[in-house]
Amino acid sequence: MENVVNTMQKSSIVKIRIQKFGRFLAGMVIPNISAFIAFGLVTSLFIPTGWYPNEKLAELVGPLVKTLLPLLIGYTGGRIVNGERGAVVGVLATLGLVVGAQIPMFMGAMVMGPLGGYLIKKFDDIVDGRVKSGFEMIVNNFSAGILGGILMIFSFLVIGPIVQNINIVISGIMQQFIQANLLPLSAILIEPAKVLFLNNAIDHGILGPLGIQQTVTQGKSILFLLVTNPGPGLGLLLAYWMYGKGTMKDSVPGAILIHFFGGIHEIYFPYVLMNPLTIIGVIAGGITGTLIFTLFQTGLVATPSPGSIFALMAMTPRGNFIPVLSGVAVSSIVSFLVSAIFVRMSKGQGDLQEAIKTRDSIKNPGNILDQIIPMEVSESRREAAELPVRKIVVACDAGMGSSAMSAAVLAKKIKKAGLDITVEHASIQRIPDDADIVVTHIELTGSARKVRPDKKHISISDYINAPEYDALVTELEKNNKK
């Protein structure tokens, strides 16, 4: 028994570390997603194969993809590591990559940006308390300038050529997969990884940068469709709608709207976790959809974010609408047919909310605020839970889709209860200092605690109908009356 527990603990630690690394990669891209969308729109409109070919306006594509986007990634990576000073050094280090580069330097930016931030942070730690009063500004400015200049030259002469060679190898491998029709098998890894909340990491941190490079040379990329295809998730939800029972069935129509039209794929993850065998249906849908995309040689011009059917259509180049819609439709049908088998095998008797309540009653009996106090803290920390709560932050990977949706639901409940509490949403990496309570999906709570061990944490399993929300509001009302 002890060996089983140790194995489970090690598995959980590995999963958290993978999530953390993936979140770090995605965190450099997601804040700049609007710039990627701008690139996609300019590309789809003005390149020779676009909707409105314009040789003059098409000149914007090169600077966007080869200069602006890598610099934004480098700036954001440095900022994540060490604030504004890290951002400045990170962007200088990245500039050395983009000068004279023949390909978009996204991979290099993801290395040099954080490296610049890390090195200036280490320098600041070394000189902390050793700079004489009145010399702080000159030391800060010259240290960042000198280090940034050195890294810029180093990346230009050394890192740039290395990254270009690595990109050539990776692009060649991806092209071989596509030509051999093996890309559909990527769904075997991608679909389970999505359910473990690695969707943003894979899409924005890995496939997105590779896809942009293909767009520059080919005008589109199938890589933008591997994670964002809403078909597999739609098929799963339709299976639950057809064969589910009780509140589980009742919750599906809203989940379909949020998933397919709103583009928030995380909404269907709890349905998979409730019946793990349904992941087979989702994988089957993913394989089929990607096979259709491959056979039609279709793709998008940029990452559709969020992964709504509307966003997919906006990023679809001229002449590719039927192939893209066909892939989405076929993947939905296959996912539905296979998922329905496992939903019916379970006799559709699962109750989403009851399952959540049962889990929480076993794992965290008693006051809902007891959930948010780590077991190892002192009694004085436990008393802190009784203090007035001023801000609740709902956090997720990107800090946009699922957390924004959950924050809106919780804010309505807080307002209806007449409580003067602010509810915000943020990415896990950017949970604000003044947050009193942090709300995350149960799969992400471990990562959130690693980032913010000083905060109180609540886990939820359903973004819309989480029973924890009502319990939390009730306890907050009681505490505010004391």
N, C-alpha and C positions, 0 to 999 in steps of 0.2 A: 504493500500500500504506500509506504514511504517513497519507494522508487517511482511509483506512478505520479505522486504529488510533485516530486522533484522534476520529473519529465515535463509535467504540465507547467510548472513554474518557469523552467528553462524555455519552453516553447513560447510562453507569454512574453518573456524578456526579449527573445529573438524577434517576435512580431512587433513589439514596441519599438525596437531599434530599427527595424526595416521601415516602419511607419515614419519614424523620426527622420531617417535619411531621405525617404521619398518626399516627406513634407518639406524638408529643407530645399530640395531641388525644385519642387513645385512652387515654393514660396518666392523663388526668384523670378518666376514667370507670371504667376497669377496676378500680382499687383499691376502688371504691365499688359494685361490681356487686351485692354482697349486699343493699345498700339498695334497688337497683332491683328485685331479685327480690322483696324484701319488699313494695314498692309493687305489683308485679304480682300477688302472691298476695292482698293485701288488696283490690285492685280486682276480681279475678276472683271473689272470694268474696262481697263485701258490697255492691257497687253494685246498683242496682235490677235489672240484667240478670244479676247474678252467681248463683253456686250457692246461696248462702244470704243473700239480701237482708236487710240490717240497716241501717236508717236511722241509728242511733246510731254503729255502727262504721264506716259509710261516711264519716263526718265525718273520719276519719283520712286519706282520700285527698288532700284539698286541701292540708293542711300538708305531707304527704309530698312531693308533686310540685311545689308552688310555693315551699316554703321549704327543707326539709331537703336534697333532692337538689341544687338549685342551690348551696346553701352548701357542701355536701360537694365539689362540683366546683370551686368557687372556692378552697376551702381546699387541695385537692390540687394545683390549678394553681399557687398561690402557693408551696406546699411544694416542688414540682419545681424551681422557679426559684431559691428562696433559703431552703430549709429551714423551720424553725418560724417564724422572723420573717416570712418571705414568706407563710407560710400564714395567719398572723394578719391581716396587712394585706390579703391576698387575700380572706379571708372578710368582712372589713369592707367592702371595695369591692363585693363581691357583694351584701351585705345591702341596699345602696342600690337595687339592681335589683329585688329580690324584694318590697320594701315597696310595696304598692299595685299590683303588676303583675297584669295580667289573664291572662297566659299564663305557663307555666313558663319561667324565664329561663336555660335551659341554654346557649344561644349566648352570651348576655351574660356568664355565669359563666366560660365558656372564654376570654373576652377579659379581663375585669376581674381574675380570679384571678391569672393570670400577670403582668398589668400591675402589680398591687400588689406581687407578689414582685420584679419587675424594678426598680421604682422604689425600694423600700427597699434593694435590693442596691446600686443606684447610690449612694444616700445613704451606706450603710456604707462603700463604696469611697472616697467623698470625705472622710469624717471619719476614716478609718483612720489611726491614729498621731497624730491631732491632739487627741484628748480627754484632758484631764488625769486623772491617776490619781485614782481615787475617785469620778469622775463618770460612769464607764462605764454603770452601771445606769440612772441618771436620763436619760442621753442616749438609751440604747437604748429605754427604755419610752416616753418622751415623743415620740421621733421616730416610732416605729411607731404610736403613738396619734394623733398629729397628722396624719400622712400618711394613715392609715386613715380618719380622720374626714373629711378633705378629699375623698378618693376616694369615700367613701360618699355624700356630698352631691352630688358631681359625677355619679356614676352614677345617683343618684335623679332629678336634674333634667335631665340631658342624655342620658346613654347609654341609660337605660331606655326613653324614648320612641322613640329611634332603633332599638333592638333590636326593640321591639314592631312597628314599621312594617316592618322587614326580615323578621321572622317572618311577618307577614301576607302579604307578597309571596311568600316561599318556599312557605308553606303553600298559597297560591292556585295557584302553578305546579304543585306536586305534585298537587293536587286535579284540575287540568286534565289532567295526564298520566294519572291514574287513570281519570277519566271518559272520556277518549279511547282507553282501552285501549292506551296507549303504554308503560305501566310495564314490561311484559314485555321490551321492548327494552333495559332497563337491564342485563340479563344480558350484553349485548355488552361492556359496560365492567366490570361487577362480577366476572364469572368470571375473565377474565385478570388483573385486579387482585388477586384472591384468591391466584392462583398466584404472584404477585410479593410475597406476604406483606403485602398491604395490607388483608387481611380484617378485622382488628381495628380498623384506622383507619376504614374505611368503616362498619362495623357499629356500633361504640361511639362513634366520633367524629362521625359525620354522621347516619346513619339512625336511630340510637337516640334521640337527643334530639328529632328530628322526630316519631318514632313515639310518644314519650311524650305529646307535645302532641295527637296524634290520639286517643290513648287517653282523654285527659281529656274530649274533646268527643264521641267516637264509641264509647268503650268497648273499642276494639281498633284495631290498625293493621297493614296489610299490609307496612309497611316493615320490621317485625321479621322477616319471612320471606325477604327478598331475598338476604341473605348466609347466613343460618343454615340454609336448606333443605338437608338432607343428601342429597336425591335425586340431583342431578347427580354428586356425587362417588361415591355408591354405584353408579350405573350404570357409571361409568368403571371402577371396581374390579372389577365383575362381568364387564366385557368382558375385562379382563386375566386374570381367573380362568378364563374360558371358553376364551380363545384364546392366552393367554400360554404361555411355555415355561420350564423350568428353575426356578431360584431365584426368578425374577420371579413365576412362577405360584404357587410355594409361599408366598411372602410375603403374598399377597393376603388369605387368610382372616383373618389377624391384623389386617391393615390395615382390613378391613371392620368388625371388632368395635370397633376403636379409633375409627374414623371415625363409624360409624352409631350405636353405643350409647355410646361414650365421649365423642363430640362434638368430637373433635380433628380438624378438617378438614385441617390441615396434613399429615397422614399421606399424603394422596393427591397432593399437589403434585409430588413427585419423579416419579410415574408420568406426569404430564402433561409435565414437563420432558424426560423420556426420549423421548417421542414427541409433539412439540409439536402435531401435527395433531389429536390427541385433544381439544384445547381446543375444537374445533368441536362435538364431542359434548357436552361439559360446558355450553357456551353454549346449545346446542339444548335440553338438559334444563332449564337455568335459565329460558329463555324460556317453555317449555311449562308448567313448574311455576307461574311467576308468572301466566301466562295463566289457569290453573285457579283460582288464588287470587283473581284479579281478577273472573272470571266469577261465582264463588260469593260475592264480596264478603266474604271471610273475613280473618282477621288474628289476631294475638296481643295480649296485654295488656302484655307487656314483652319485653325481649331475652332469649331463651333462651341462657344461658351456662353451660357450653359448649354448642355446637350439636348436642346429642344428641337423638335422637328422644324420649327421656324428658323432656328439658327442654322440647322443643316442646309435648309433651302437657300438661306442668305449666302452661305459659303460655297454653294454648288456652282461650278462654272457652266457657261453656256453649252448646251448639248448633252448635259449629264444628269438632268432631272429624272428621266425615266429609269436609268440604271440605279441611281441612288435610292429612289423611292421603291424600286423593285427589291433591292437588297433589304431595305427596312421591312417591307411587307412580308417577304418570304421568311426572314428571320423571326418575325412576330408569329407567323403561322406555325413554324417548326417548334419554337419555344413553347407555344400554347399546347400543341399536341403532345409533346413529351412531358412537359410539366404537369399537364392534366392527369397523366397516368399516376404520378406520385401523390398529387393532391387527392385523387379518388382513392388511392390505396390507404391513405390516412383517414378516409371516410369524411374528409372535410370538416371534422369536428373540432379543429383547433380554434381557440378564441384568442386573438392577438392580445387584447387588453387583459384578459384573465391570466394568460401566460406570463405577462409582464408583472402583474400583481403578485402572482404566486412566487415568481422568482424573487421579487423584492421582499416579500414577507419572510421567505426562508433566509435570504442573504442579509437583509437589513431590517429586522423587526423593530417596532417602536417608532419613536418620533422621526419624521422625515429628516429633520436637521441632524439627527444622529448619523445619517449616511455621509454627511459631508465633513465629518471630523475623522481624520486618519486615526487608526487604532493606537498608534504609538505616541500621540501627542499627550501633553500634560493636562491636568484638570483645569489649569488657567486658560488653556486654549479652548477647552470644551465650553467654558463660560463665555468665551468670545462669541459663540453662536447665539447667545441671548442678546447681544448688542443689536441696536437697530440696523437693519440692512438698507443701504442706500443705492447700491448698484448691483445688478445681476448681469453677467455676461454669458451669452450662449456662444460656444466656440465650436468650430469644425475645421477641417483641413484648410479650406480656402478662405473661410470667413465671409462667404457670400451666399451661396445657395441654401443649403440645409440649415445653417445657423441663422440666416436672415428669416427664413420661414418659421423656424421654431421660436425665435425672439418675438416675432409678430404675434404668434399664438399666446405666448406667455405674457406679453405686454398687455394684451386685451384682458386676460384674467386678473392681472395686477390692477389695472385701471378699474375694472368692474368691482373689485374688492375695496376700492377707495384708498389704496396704499400709495404713498409718495415714494415710489421706488423706480429708478431708471433701469430699463432693460435694453441692452445693446448686444450686437453680434460682432464677432472678431475671429480671426484665425488663431489657432492654438499658439503659434509663435508670437502673436501680438496681443495677448491678453493684457488689458491695461492694469496698471498698478493699483488703481482705486477700486477694482472689482472686489465685492464682498463675497459673492458666490459665483462659481463657474459651473455651467451646465454643459455637459457633452454627452454624445452617444456612448453607450457602455464600452464599445470597441475602442474609443478614443480617450477614455478617462485616464488610463495609465499614462498615455503620452502627455496629457494635459497636466497631470500631477508632476511629471518629470520637469516640465517647463515652469510650472507655478506650484511648487510644493507648499508655499505659504498660504495658499487660498483654500477655501472650503469648496468641495466638489460634489456635484450630484450627477448621477448617471441616468440616462433615459434610453429607451429602446424604440420609441416611436416618436417621430418628429411632430406629428399633428395631435394625436390623442394620448399623449403620455399621461398616465394617472399621477405621475410624480408632480406634475404641475399643480394639480388641485390640492394634493397633500401639502406641497410647499406653501401655497398661498394660504391655506388654513393655518399652518404653523406660524407663518409670518403675521397673520392677523392676531393670533393669540399673543405672540411676543410683543407686538406693538401696543397691546392693551395693558400689558404689565406695568 
